[in-house]
């Protein structure tokens, strides 16, 4: 009888009736059903009456009635999370599948929505070992409501849930009988989990907002009333004609309501009526919204249905305000709706939205004459006393009381202090007769635009018309000068004139943009000019951008030699790009405009510009993490190359596209693009292109673990680069080859390859390559336990990456630095460094790097004795590698997880994890990884009493570590052999093993292994009756353990308390003579 049974038998506080619990679960697999059965048995043994279908008998039964009765009559319903339950609960299961659990989930959902206060505490989502919170159905709010995670199917594992079940309000009823009573548990339910921090992307509120008090009050009251009612909020649509101020009104309203939606306020332009832009499709819109929620680009699904599900999942239980501006129609809008909940959606549109959804529309009319007059005078910055009231009323009437027209007219009045309102009325009336050819929805708006246009000087009008041809959103004075064919000073003065007339907005100092309606107006005017003049202006602009981009790209690091010809005639004016910093700043500012130019050129038969701009931008987009953006750019360039029949351009673009697809983990598409590029280059006998593609194919085959093919392609590429005298290409192949050799355990050849690459990078002045090669060499130093040198070089690589703006290089250096810090016992520093690395990987969407970093975060938690945190990190890593299909990454995670489970006493799971890891390593030929798994297996065999098997495993792994000079690995295996020697004399003298381990651990500066060796020597001396030496070594071990703050300190303290002072042996002194015994916590020194 255990302690809990004893307390039950002795206690007097046995409940009169046990809680009744219905277990709702899906039949995912036979193993899952067995887990549910074992879990239910545990609850029953603790006095919980469980209702389970497997215990309901074998006769014919109306299962629907049975389940309904169980659910409604039980005190609690435990929902067992699993993939099939999630599918059924979210309504995604086919009608003919999982019918039982679909019925149960539907009933639970209806009960919860009908009476949340009653059913919220009664429905308890529960996650079994090996399952994830992601398996909980969305209606049970997996990320923003409590759930219960069962760490293991044991009494302690279910203790928290049992406490909740027993503490619930139980109505009186017949007694079930005595059950096991758990000891008091002070732990609380899991804390509320949220998916993202508060987001606020609303535009700045308009300080000069005028009028609309009635409409604002109506909507604010309606929102408050709807929030008080159950059932979620409707969609609020603000409709109206162009220029009526829909966006300004919606933004102002959103700021008034912001405090009611504390989890965030999001704004997204859908470009439903933006000239020269297609409406933002729902797939791209959801991508932007998920990015705003903090989802990394590579984690966003590619299918629309999956993005909709992720979007609604992330907003479940949240109070978020979403403002969608300029909607094209209902079909564009529908996928963006959040699921049921308390999120508010505001929409602006020029069209009336008719849909079956609960959409409440406000048709926003023009301002009242009084509001328009107030707006005019406020924006004109003139007092009402200066102008005749009737004249002001007439002027705003001619403006149609339309806010945009009023603002433009007020700007003209403000810029001409000597003008009167009467004079302006005369000008506006004259302009009305000349607008028949202007394509717009309202004459008053056209009159305001035309009047502002007429007020310009002829050369200013020409620039304004040509701005209607500009492909991008923002421009600077250099782009304007190129488009206009003028010098910088003249272009600057003309831009300023347009700005003062409210025909341009200043987005940032020195950068301008057109309002969408004004862009449409300017484009309409430009279309009337001769085609030759339009072509001349656009060609000048594209020539300017191409030349300047080539100059800027030459100042920043390149990733490879460019195959496509990049010569172009210089332009009349260009910004100062004399330094790497200035060039990088210009590329960052112009990135979106350059991308739009590529797309414009591809779609308007400027094929040469499209291809060359994309090829030139490739290195910049690659090195600075704009990988998704680069895929779009290269696809546009590919269209241009194919349309023009440019085979070399097509090959170069396919090469670049394939590399970006590789960076975004679209590996199948990457392989197709790279092979197509290889074929085109080979057909044209373009050897440099062939060499570049072979290098990228080698990288792709490396990540897919096809090491023989990777080595073959990289060596072929190296020979070609060498023969062509391409130093940068040769360095790239050597660096990539070194990475493959490292993965296969050939450290010596890997170091040679990286060193040669580093020399070549230095010779070519490529700082980016130098940073990467330094990081790679430091990793090899780390693998050989040269931690001082590795730490210095990781810092150097990190500093270079930061200076270059290379976020991926920074993440890699931080990850490796954190590994060294953890190995050398600096656990707090390691966790801080690794957390920074993980954040960078997540921001880039580099899931392989993030998963690998999670393994090392778990290992640092493990060594520091934080076992729950370690388990959580390793579980996340395992799932990420599973999703990525990376078996070797899985092996790393399984090895770390097996060690942790050994520490916790879950020997069966530990054996399974480590055996699977060893099998994967064997299949890939990774002898170093296999040695690490075998070392952990040897320690586990020792714990389980398989001494002969333990000796074989540890001897094998020690031999491998000796060959590759991995002193940390050698020290660990020797310490484990020392433990084995205590128990099994055939393993050799334990003190000899410990002494050798101590030497190696001190040479490699691994304090934890030093402590284990010192502890082992102390125990050997105690067994040999050398109490003084024993205490001395144990005290040294204790000092190290305390400095490291590891759990081993507690055991050594306990041993020292049982031993007498030096020179004395007696009674309790024998406690120090035994070998370290298997134990769960603290860490037992054998892993």
N, C-alpha and C positions, 0 to 999 in steps of 0.2 A: 504494500500500500504506500503510495507516495504522499508527500506532505499535503497536497490539496485534498486527497481522500481522507486523510486523518482529520484535517480541520472540518471537513464536512461531517464526519462521524461525531466529532466532539461538540460541534456548534449547535446552538439552539435557534438560529435565525434562518431555518430552511423555509423557503417560500411555500405558501399554501398551494399555489398552482404555477407550473412552469410556463414560461412564455411559449406561445405557439408560433412557429415560423414556417412559411411556405417558401420552398426553394424553387425559383424560376430559372431555367437554364435551357440552352440549346444542345442538341445532340451533335456537337461538332465532330467527335471521334470517340472510339472506344476508350482511349486513354483519358479524354476529357470527362467522360461519364464516370470512369473509375475515380477520378479526382473529386468529382462532385459527391460521389457515394462516400468516399473517405472523409471529406469535409463534413457531410451530414452526420456521419457516425461520431465525429468529434463533438459536434454540437449536442448530440443525444447523450453522450457520456458526461456532458457538463450540465445535464438537467434541462435541456432545451427540447421541447417536443417538435420534431421536424416532420413536415408533410412533404413527401417526395414521391414522384410518380413511380420510381423503381421499387418503392415499398407499398404501393397501393394495391397489390394483388394482381392475379393473372386472369381473372374472369372478364367477361365482356362488360365494358363500362362506358358511360357517356362522359368522355374526358372533358368536354367543354363545360358541362355542368359542374363536374368535380373541380376543375381549375377555378371557375368563378367562385364556387363556395369556399375553396381554400383561400383564395386571395382576399375575399371580402370578410371572412370570419377570423383569419389569423391576426395575431398582434403585429407581425412584421412580415414583409416580403423581401427576401434576399435575392437580388438579381445577380446571377453569376456572369460576369463579363466574358465575352468570347467573340471572335470574328462573326460567327453566324448569328449570334444574338444582336450584335451591332447592326448587321445587314437587315435582319427582320425588324428590329426596333426603329430603324431609320426609313422603313418602307421601301427598301431596295431589293428585297427578296422577290423572286418570281412567285406568282400566285399559287403554284402547285408545289412549292418547296417550303419546308419548315412551317407547316401550317399551324402546328400546336404552339410554337413559340411566337408566331405572328399574332395569334389570338391573344395569348397572355400579354404580350407587349402592348397590343392595342388597348386591352382593358386597363392595364396599368397607366398608359398614357391618358386615357379618358378620365380615369379617377383622379389622376394628378392635376390635370387641367381644370377639372370641375371643382375640386376642393383642395387647393395646394396646401393650406395650413394644416389640414388633417393628414394628407397622404405624404407630404414631403418627409416628415420624420419616420414614416412607417415603411417606405420603400428604400432599401439599403443596397446601393450598388457595391459589389464585392469583386475584387481582382485576385484570382488564384495565383500561386507561384508559376512563373513563366508567361503570364498574361500581362496585358498592358492596359493602362487607363484609356487608351485609344479604342479599346474594345467595348467601352460603355456606350450605350445608345445616346444619341444627342439629346433626347427629351429628358434624360436624367442628368444633363449638364456635367459631363465628365471633367471639365476644367474649371468650373466655377461653383461647384457644390461638393459637399463631403462625399468621399467614397472610402472603402475599407480595403486595404491591401493586406492579403494573407502572405506573409513572408515564407512560411513553411507550414505544412500540415501536421502541426504538433499542438499540444496544449498552449505553450507560450505564443505560438503563431496565431491562434484564434482568440487570444485573451482579450484583446481590445474589443473585438466584435461581440464576444460573449458578454462583456461588461455592459455594452450598449443594449443588448437584447434583454439582459436581466434587470437593467435599470429602468426600462420603459414602463409606462403605465399599464399594469396588467389587471384586468377586471377579475373579481373573485370567481373561483370555479373549483372543480374537484381536483384533489391533489394527484400528482403523477407519481410521486415517490422521491426517494432521496437520490440526488445526483451530486456530482462533483462540484464543489464551490471553489471558484478561483480566488486567489488572494487579491486584496485591493490593488487596483491599477490606477496610478495617478496620471497616466498619460491621457491626453485629450484626443478627440477625433482629429483627423488630418485637417490642417489649416486650409482655408479657402484658396483654391488654385486659380490663377488667372493666366491668360495666354499672352498678354502683351501689356506694356505700360500705356499710360494715357497718351492718346494721339491728338494733336491739334494742328490741322493743316488749313484751317479757314483763312481766306484772305483777310487783310486788315479791314476793320469796319470803316465806313465812310463817315468822316467827321461832319461833312456838309450835307448829310442825308436830310432831305426835306419832305415833309408831308407823309401821306400814307398812314396816318395814325389809325384811321378806321379799319383798314385792312390788316394792319399789324395787330391791333387789339383783337380782331375777330379770330385770327389764326392762333395767337397765343392762348386765348380762352379755349379754343377748340382743342388744342394740344393738351392743355391741362385737364379738360373734361375727359378726353379719351384716355389719358394716363390713369385716371381714377377708375375707369371701367376695365374689367378683365377682357382678355382676348387679343391683346396686341394693338398697335397703333396703325392707322391707315397710312397711305401714301399721300403726301400733300404736294400738289403740282401747281406751280406758278406759271400761268400761260399769258401770252400777249404778243404784240407785234414787235418787230425789231426796234431797238432803241427805247423801248418803254421803261427800261430800268429793272428788268426781271432779276438779273444777277445781283444788282445793288440791293434790291429789296430783299432777296433771299439771304444774302450775306448778313444784312442788318438784322433780319429776323433770326438767323442762326445765332448771332451773338446775343440776342435777347434771351434765347432759349438755352444757351450753352450750359448754364449752371444746373439745368435739369437733367443733363446727360453727361455725368462726370467722367465716364470711361473714355471719352474722346469725341472730337468733332472733325470729320473728314470732308474734304472738298475734291471734286474731280470734274474736269471739263470733258464732255463727251463729243464735242465738235460736231454736233448735229447739223450745223449750218455754217461751218467755217469755210470760207473760200479756199480752194485749192487743197483742201484736206478731206479725205473720206471720213465719215463718222467713225468714231472709235468703236471697234467691234467689241462685243461683250467679253471675248476671250482676253483681249488686251486690257480692257477696263478692269476686269477682275485681277489681272496680273498687277496692275498699278495699285489697286486697293489692298491686295495681299502684301505687297511690298510696304505699303504704308503701315500695315499692322505689324511689320517686323519680320515677315517671312522671307528667308533668303531666296534669291532668284532661282537657284537650282532646285529648291525644294517645292517650287510651284508646279503643280501638275500641268501637263500639256493639253489634256482634254477639257472642254468646256464643262462637262458634267462634274468632273473631279474638282475643278476650281470652284464651281458653285457650292459643292458640298463642303470644301475646306473653308470657304468664305462664311457660310452659314454656321459652320461648327465654331469658327473663331469668334463669332458674335453671339453665340448662345449664352444667355444669362447676362449680357452686357447692356448697358444703357449708352448707346452711341448715336450721335447725330450725323447723318450722311447727307451732304448736299451735292446733287448731281446736276451739273450745269449744261444747258444747251442739248437737251435730249432730242434725238432725231425721230424717235417713235417708240411705240410700246415694245416691239421686239428687241430693240437695243436695251431697253430698261429692265425688262422682266427678269433676266438672270441675275441682276444686281441686287434684287430685293433680299434683305436678310430674312432668316427664318422667323418663326413666331417668337415674339419677345417684346422688349421695351425699346427697341431702336426706332428712331425717327428718321424718315426719309423725306427730304425736300427735293423737289425737281423743278427745273425751269425748262421751258420749251416754247418754241414759236408755234407749235401745233397743239391742237386739242387732243388730249390723250383719252381715247375710248377703249376700255378694256374691262374684262370681268373682275379684275382685282378691285379692292376697296380703295379707289383713288379719289381723293377730294380735291377738286380743281378750284383755283381762284383765278379768274380771268382779270388780269391786271390791266386796267385802262390807263389812259393818259392822266396826267396830273390835272387837278382842278385849276382854273385860271388863277385863283389866289395862290395855290401852292407853286405853280409854275412861275408866277411873278416873284414870289419870295425866293425861289431857287435862282432865277435870273439875277436878281439884285445881290444876292449873297455871293454868287460866283463872280459877278462883275465887280464886286467890291466897291459898290457905289450906293449911296443912300437913296431912299425912295424920294426924298424931297427934291433931288436934282432932276427928276423926270416926271412928266405928266402921267398920272395914273392911267388915264385912258390909252395913252401911247404904249405904256408897258403892257397893258392888257392886249392891245392889238398885236404887239410884237410876239408875245408868247402864243397868241392865236395863230399867227403865221408860222410859228415853229410847231404847230400842232399840239402844243403843251406836252411835247414829247421830251423826256429828260435829256436824251442825247443831243437833240437839236437845240434845246435850251442851253445846254452847257457849251456847245460850240459857238452859239450866238453870243452868250455872255463873255466868252473868251475874246471874241472880236471887239466887243464893247470895252472890255478892260484894256486891251492893247492899244486902243485909240481913245485916249481921254477926251479929245476934243469932239468926238462924235456924240450926237444926240440919238435918242431912241427914234425920233421921227426920221432922221436921216437913214438910220439902219433899216427902218420899215420900208423906205423907198427903195433901197438896194435889194431887199429881199423880194419885194413885189416884182421888180424888174427881172430878177433871176428866174422866177417861176415859169416864164414862157419858154425857157431854153432847156428844159429838162426832159423833153419827150423821149430822147434816146437813152436816158439813164434807167437801168434795170434795177428797180428797188420796189419795196412793198408799199411805200407811202410817199406822196409828193412832198410833204413838209420836211421829211428827213432828207430827201434829195435836195431840196432847196437850201437847207442848212449846209449840207456838204458842198454843194456847188458854190454857194456864196463864200464859204471859207476858201475854196479853191480859187475863185476869181480874185480874192484879195491878195493872192500871192503874186510875186514878180514872175515874169515868163520863165526864167531859169529855175526858179523854185517850183513852178508848176511842172516843169519837165522832170525834175528829180522826183517829185511826188508821184507822177505817172509811172516812172520807172521803178519806184518802190513797190508798185503793184505787181511787178515781175519777179520780185525777190523770193526765192524758194524757202528761206528760213523764217524763223520767228524774230530773232534779234539781229541787229547789225551794228557795226561801228563805223567811224568816219572813213576808214580805208575801203570797206566794202561799198559804202555809198559813193565814194570818189570813183571807184572802178565802174560801178553801174552807170554813173552820170558822165564819165569821161572828163572829170574836172580835177583840179588840184585839191590838196587836203584843206587848205584854208577856205577855199570857196565852198567845198562840200560841207565843211563844218558850219559855215554861216547859213547855208541853205537848210541844213538839218535843224539848226536852232530856230530858224523862221517857222519851219513846219511844227516844231515843238510848241512855240509860243501861240500858234494858231490852233492848238489842240488836235492837230492832225497826226501827231506822233506822241508816244508816251516814252518816258525815259525809264527803262527797266532797271538800270544801274548806271553809275557815273560813266558817261561816254558810250553807252549802249542804248539803242532805241528800238522800238517796235510799234507796229501799226495795230490799232484796234481792228477786230475782225470785220466790222461793217465798213470801216474806212478802207481796209485792204480791198474789200470787194469793190468799193467805189473807185479806188485807184486802179484796180485791175480792169475795170470797165473802161476807164479813160485810156489806159495803155493799149487796150485791144483796138482802139481806133487809129493808132499810129501805124505807119507802114511796117510791114513784116520785116523788112531789111533793118530798120532802126531797132526794132525789138530784138532781133537776132544779134545785132551788133552789141547792144547793151548787155544782154545775158552772157554772150561769149566773153566780153571783157571781165565780167564778174567771175565767171568760171575760170578764166585764165589767171586772174588775181588769186583766187583761192588755191588753185593747183600749184602755182609757183610758190606761194607763201607756205603752203603745207609741206612742199618738198624741202624748202629751206629749214622750216621748223623741225621736221622729222630728222634732218641731218644733224641737228644739235642734240637730240636726245638719243639714248641707247637704242640700238636696233637688235632685233632678235635673230635676224638672218639676212644674208645678202639678197638684194632684190633682183629678180630675174627680168621683170618687165622694164622697158626703157623709161627713164624718169626725167629726161631733159625737157626743159620748157623755156620759153623766152621770158626774161625778167619783165616785171610790170613797172609802171611809172612810180608807184608809191607802195611801200610795204612797212609794217611796223618793225621796231627794233627787235631783232631776234638774235642778237650777237652772243647771248649766253644760253646755257642749257635751261636755266631758270626762267628766262623770258620766253623761250620757245615753248616750254612746258605750260607756262601760264596761258599763252595764246591758244595752244591746242585745247586746253581744258575749257576756255571761254567759248571757243568756236566749235566744239565737238558736235553739238546738235545741228548747227547751221551747216557744217561740212557734210554731215550725214544726209540732211535734206537735199543738199546740192547733188550728192551721189544719186539719190533717188530721182531727183528732177532730171538730171542729165541722162540717166538710163531710160526714162520715160519720154524724153523729148529729143531723141536721136543725137545727143551729145555723148556718144559712146566712149570716145577716147578719154574725155574728162571723167566719166563715171569710173572706168577701170583704173585709171591712174590715181585718182583721189582715194579709192578704196585700198589699192595696193600700198599707197604711201601711208595711210592711216593705220595699217595693220599692226605694226609694232607698238604704236602708242596705245591703241585700244587693248592689245594683249597685255602689255606690261602694267596697265593701270586698272585692270579688272572689268573693263566694259565689254564683257564677252557676249552677252545676249545682244547688245546693241551692235556689236561687230558682225554677228550672224546676219542681221537685217541688212547691213551695209554690203556685205559680200554677196548676198543673194541678189541685190539690185545690180551690183557690178557684173554678176554672172549673167543676168538677163542681157545686159549691154554687150558683153563679149559674144554671147551666142547670136544676138541679133546682128552684130557686125561681122560675124565670121572670123573673129580674132582668136585663133587657136592658142597662141601663147598667152594672150590675156585670159582666156578661159581656163587654161591650165594653172596659171598663177593664182587666179581667183579661187579655183577649186582647192588648191593647196591651202590658201589662207582660210577658206571656209571650213575645210576639214579640220584644221588645227583648232579653230574656235569651237567647232562641234565637239572635239575631243575635250576641250576645257570645260564645256558645259555638260559633260557626261552623256552626250548623245553619240555613243560609241559606234553604233551600227551605221548611222549617217556619216560619221567621221571616216569610217573605213571605206564607205562607198565613194566619198568625195576624194579622198587621198588616192585611192586606186585609179579613179578616173583621171586625176591630175597626172599620176605617174604614166599612164598610157599616152596622154597627149604630149607630155614632155619627151618621152621615149620616141614617139612617132616623129617629132620635130628634131630629134637628136640634140635636145637642149640639156646638156650634162649637168649644169648647175641646178636646173629645176629638178632633174631626176634625183640629184644628191639631197636637195632640200626635202623632197617628198619622202625619200627613204629614211631620213632622220625622223620625220614626224611619224611615219609608220612604225619605226622602232619604238618611239615613245608610246604609241597606241598599243603595240603588242606587249610592252612592258606592263602597262596598267591592266591589261587583260591576262597577265601571267603567262603569256606565250614566250617564255624566255629564249628558247633556241632561235625562233624567228626574229625576235627583237635583236639579239646579238648579231645574227647574220645580216640583217638590213643595216644596222648601225656600222658594222665593219665595211660593208660595201659603200655606204655613204661617206665614211671617213676616207677611204681610198680615193673616191672621186673628188672630194673637197681638197685633199692634199695635192692631187695631180693638177687641179685647177688653180692652186695657190690661194684658195679661199680660207684665210686664217680663221675668220669668225665661224664659218660652217664647220671647219675641222674641230674647233673648240667645242661647238655645240654637240657634235657627234660623240666626242670623247667624254663630255660631261654626262650625256645620256647613257653612254655605254658603261661608265663608272657606276651609275645608279642601278643598272641591271645587274652588274657583277656584284654589287653590294647586296642586292636582294637574294642572290643565289649563294651568298656566303663566301665569295672569292674576294676577301678583303684586300689582299695584297695587290692583286691586279686592279681592283677598283681604285685604290689609292694612287697607283701609277697613272691610271687614266685621268683621274681628277686633277692631279698635279700638272700633267701635260696640258690639260684644258685651261687651268688657271694661268699658266705661262702664256698661252696663246691669247687668252682674253686680255691679259695685261699688255701684250705686244700690240694688240689692236685697239687698246684704250677703251674697251667695253666694260664699264663699271658694273652694269647689270650682271653680265656673265661672271665677273670676278666675285660678286656677292654670292651668287649661287654656287660657284665652285668652292668658295671658302666654307660655306655651310655644309657642303657635301664632304669635304675633307675633315671638318670638325666632327661630323657624324661618324666617320671611320675612326677618328681618335677616341670618340666616346665608346665605340664598339670594342676597342682594344684597351678600355679602362684608363686611358690617358685623359683624365677629367680636367686637370688644370689647363692643358693645352686646348682641349675641346671648349671649355668655358670661354677662354679668351677669344677663340675664333668665332664662336657663336655670337658673342657681343659685337665683334667686328662685322660679321655678316648682317646682323640686325641693324647696326648703325648705317651701313651702306644702303640697305633696303629702305629704311626710313627716309634717307636723303634723296633716294630715287623716286619715292612715292610708290614703291613696289610692295603692295599690301600682301601679296601671296608670299614673297620672299621674307617679309617681316613675320608672317605667321609661322613659316617653316622654322626660322631661326628661334623664335620664342618657344615653339613646341620642343625643339631639341634642347634648348637651354633649360626648360622646365624638367626634362627627363634627367639631365645631369644633376640639377638641384635636388631632385627626389632621390637619386641614387646616392648622393653624398650626404643625405640626411637632412637637407634643408627643406622640410616638408611644407612649411608655411609659404616660403618663397616659391617653391615649385608649384603649389596650387594657384598662387597669384599669377605666375607667369603663364601657366597652362590655360588658365581661364581667359587671359588676354588673347592667347593664340586661338582658342576656340571661338571667341567672339569675332576675330578677324576671318576665320574660315567660314563662319556662319554668314557674315556679311557678304562675303564673296560667293556664297553658295557652294563652297568646295567641300562636299560631303565626305570624301575620302579622308581629307585632312582633319575634319572635325571629329569623325569617328575614331581615328587614330589617337587624337588628343584626348578623347574621352577615356580611352584605355589607360593612358598615363595618369589622368586625373584620378581614376579609380584605384590605380596602384598606389598613388601617394596617399589617398585616404586609407587604404588598407594598411600600409606600413605605419601610419600614424594612429591606427586603432579605431578609425571611424568606419566601421564595417557597413552600416546602413548606407552611408553616402557612397562608399565604394561600390556596393551592389547596384545602386541606382545608376551610377555612371557606366558601369560595365554592361548593364542591361540595355541602356541607350545605345552604347557602341555596338553591341551584338545585333540589335534590331536595324541599325543603320547599315551595317555590313550585309545583313540579310536582304534588305531592300536593294542594295547596290549589286547583289550577286557576287560579292568579293569573298571567295572562300579563304584566301590567305589572311585577309583581315579578320575573318571569323575565327581563324586559328589563333591569332594573337589575342582576341577577346576571350576566347574559350580558355586559353592558358591562364590568363589573369583571373578569370572567373573561377576556374578550377582551384587555383591557389587559395582564393578567398573562401571557397566553400570547404576546403580542407581545414582552414583556420577555424571556421565556424562549426566543424564537426559533422558537416553533411557529406560524409565520405562517398556515398553512392553517387551523388550528383557530381562530386569532384572527380571521381574516377571516370564518369561518362564524359565530362568536359575535356579532361586531359587526354583521354584516349582518342576522342574525335580530333582534337588539335594535332596530336602526333600523326594520325592517319593523313590529315590534310597536308602537313609538312612533308611527309614521306612522298605523297603523290606529286608535290611540286619540286621535290629534290632540294628543299630548303633545310640543309643539315644544321644550321645554327638555330633556326626556330625549333627544329625537332629536338635539339639538345636541351633547350629551355623547357620544352614540354616533358622530356624524359627526366630531367632533374626533378621537376615537380612530381612526376609519377613515382620516382624512386623514394622521395620523402613520404608520399602517401602509402606506398607499399610498406615502408618501415613502420608507420603508424598502425597499419592493418596486420602486422606480424609476418608479412611475406619477406623475410630477411634476404633470402637468396635472390629473389627478383629485384629487391631494392638495391642489392650490391651490384647486380648486372647493370641496372639502369644508371646508377650513379657513376660506375666505372666508365661506362660508354660516354656519358655526357662530359665527364671530366677530361677524357681523352680528346674529345672534339674541342672543348674550350682551350685546352693546352695548345692544340695545333694553330688556332686562330689568335692566340695570345689574349684571350678574354679573361683577364685576371679576376674580375668580379664573378664571372661564372665559375671559374676554378675555386674561388674561395667559398662560394655557396655550396658546391658539391662536396668539397672537403669537410665543411661544417656538418653537412648531412651524413657523410661517411663517419664522422666522429660520433654522432648520435647513434648510428647503426652499430659502431664498434662497441658501445656500451652494452648493447643488447645481444650482440652476436659476435663472438670472438673471431670468426673467420673474416670479418671485415677489416682486420688490422688493428693496430694500436690506436685508440681514439685520440690520445694526447698528441701523437705524431700528426694525425690529420688536422687537429685543431691548431697546432703550432704552425704548420705549413699554411693553413687558411689565414692565420693572423698575419703572417709575412705578406701574403698576397693582398689582403685587404688593406694593410697599411701602405703598400706600394701604390695601390690604386685609389686610396683615399675614400674607402667605402666604410663609414663608421658603423653601420648596422652589422655588417659581417665581422668587423673587428670585435664588437660587443659579444656576438655569438661565440666567436672563437675564444675570447677571454673567459666567458661563462663556462664553456666546455672545458678549458684547461683547469679552471678552478674546481670543477666537479671531479676531474681526474685526480687532482692533487688531494682533494678531500678523501677520495676513495683509497688513495695510497697513504693515508694518515698524515699528510703534510698539511695540517690545519692552517698554519700561518700563510703558506703560499696560496692555499685555497682561498682564504679570506682576501688576500691581496688581489688576486686575479678577479674574484667576484666583485670586489669594490671598484676595480677599474671598469668592469663591465657595467656596473650600476651607474657609474658616472656618465658613461657614454649613453646608456639608455635614458637617463634623466635629461641629458642635454637634447636628445632626440625626441623626448616626450612620447616614448613608445610604451605599449603595455608590458613589454618584457621586464620593465623595471620592477613591477609588483612581485613577480615570481622571485627575482634575485633578492629583493628585500626580505621576502618570506624565508628564503633559504638562509640568509645571513642571520636572521633572528634565531634560528634553531642551532646555530653553531656557536661554540664558545670562543673566547678571545684566542689570539695566536698562541700556540704552544700547549693548549689544553685540548683534550679529547674527552668527551664524556657523553653520557646519555643521549641527549638530543643532537649531538654533533653528527650522528650518522645520517641525518636527513640530507646533508650535502653530498653524500656519496653516490646517490642514484643518478641514473641518466635523466635528462629532461623528459618528463612524462607527457604523453599525449594530452592535450587540453584544448578547449575551445577558445577561451579568452583568458588571459591575453595571448598574443601571438606566440606559437610554440617553437619558433626557431628552426623549423625544418623546411620552410618553403622559400 
